[in-house]
Amino acid sequence: MSSVNIGVLISGGGTNLQSIIDSINDGYIDGEIKIVISNREDAYGLIRAERAGIEALYVDRYKYNTEKEYNERIIQELKKRDIELVVLAGYLKVLSKEFVDEYEGRIINIHPSLIPSFCGEGCYGEKVHSMVLDYGVKVTGVTVHFVDEGTDTGPIILQKTVDVKDNDTVDSLKERVLKVEHEALPEAVRLFCQDRLTIKGRKVIID
Ligand code: GRF
């Protein structure tokens, strides 16, 4: 498989984006990030992209009348660059049905818990870790999954566990989980670029 054209959608700091950039640079991922798109103008991930010589684009949601039109613009930008894999790296907007249909089986998301726990509508970022601590679970982790029309409901590619410590705070837990995210997401992208992922119903088979 020739090098895969990757588009990355972000909303924030972009440390997961950075992990993909670094993994491409050291040859771990056989792909090329053609564009990074953010719905937030102040997303530090846009600066990370520019520093890496990658086209970085802020698309202002308020210039569009509907979510559908906003998603259509993003699809347009992705198509212009023949994107074959879309990675949601801390992208906080829900994709439209049209978007998911257009890129079915080619959209990967990372979530900072072991889905189906602590996920779904409104459950993202630090809120996830706060719920984990409030519940008192002993193990949390990260999930990388294909995106379907639901929120955090698509077929799971990889999961990695992170032990919860008695004295953990949201910040200390977030830091440890983020480190594991930076291993899991590049691993899943690598497998996709090696064409080693097969979706069978709710399962993802790794060849
Ligand atoms: C990560 O915790 C990721 O799991 C979640 O949003 C956060 C993004 O962090 N989806 P960053 O912008 O990649 O640093």
Boltz pocket constraint, residues with backbone or C-beta under 6 A from the ligand:
constraints:
  - pocket:
      binder: B
      contacts: [[A, 10], [A, 11], [A, 12], [A, 13], [A, 14], [A, 15], [A, 16], [A, 17], [A, 45], [A, 88], [A, 89], [A, 90], [A, 91], [A, 110], [A, 111], [A, 112], [A, 124], [A, 125], [A, 178], [A, 181]]
      max_distance: 6.0
